[in-house]
Amino acid sequence: MLEDKLKFDARKMMVKAIEVMRASVAEYRVDSKGWEWLATRELATSREYANAMAIAERTALNHLKHFTSLGLLEKQEAGPATKYHVVRR
């Protein structure tokens, strides 16, 4: 049941994310697989995201920073303990 709700929320969030990203595609290309992974979670660290996407941690930080600038993530804490909270509206 919870898994179905997360999948539904992920689809809903994906639609919203696509709408937001269309406006900024010229500025920055966002990895849609990364957003699909994030949308199924509540919190994520840059290391978790980098490992899940098999990308460098610096690239992961750039992706997370971009998602944050779009209002899709909120940064919690700072430094090595930084976590990113997925915004659900």
N, C-alpha and C positions, 0 to 999 in steps of 0.2 A: 504494500500500500504506500509506504513512504517512498519507495523507489519510483513508483508510478507518479507520485506527486512531484518528485524531483525532476523526473523526465519531462512532465508537463510544464513545470516552472522553467526548466532549461529551454524548452521550445519557445515558450512565451518570451523569455529573456533574449533568446537568439533573434527573434523577430525584432525586438526593440533594439538590440545591438546592431543588427543589419541596417536599420533605419538611421541610427546615429552614425555608423561607420560610412554609409554612403556619402554623407556630407563631408567626410574627411579623408576619403580614399586617396585623393590627389596629394594630400600632405603626408600620409603615412599608411603603409600597407600592414594590416593587422592579420595575424594568423588566426583564421576562423576555428581551426582545431583547438587552438589554445583557449579561445573563448568557450567553446563547447565543453572543454574539460573544466574550466573555472566555474561555469554555470551550474555544474552538478555539486559544487562544494559551497561551504559557508565561509571558510577561511583558507588561505594558502600563503605559503612563503615563496620567496623567489627561488629558493633551492628546490622546493617541491615542484614548482612550475617548470623549472629548467630540466629536472629529471624526467618529468612526465612528457615533455615535448622533445626531449633529447637535443637540447640546445645549450649554448654557453650561458652561464649565469648572468653575464653582462647583457646579453640579448634578452634574457628573461626579464631583467630589470627594466629594459627599454619597453618591452611589451606591457608589463604591469604599470609602468608610468603612463603609457598611452591610454590604457583602459581606465586608469584613475582620472586622467584629464577629460575623458569622455563621460565621467560620472558613473561608470559601471562598477568601479571598485572604490573602496575607501581604505586609506592607509591607517593602520593601527600600530602604535608604538614607534620606535625608531631604531636605527642602527641594525646590528645583526638580528635583533629580535623582531624586526618589522614583519607584520602580517598584513595581508590584504583581505578585507571583508567584501564579499560579493553583495552589491546593493540589490535588494529585491523590492520592487515597487508594485 
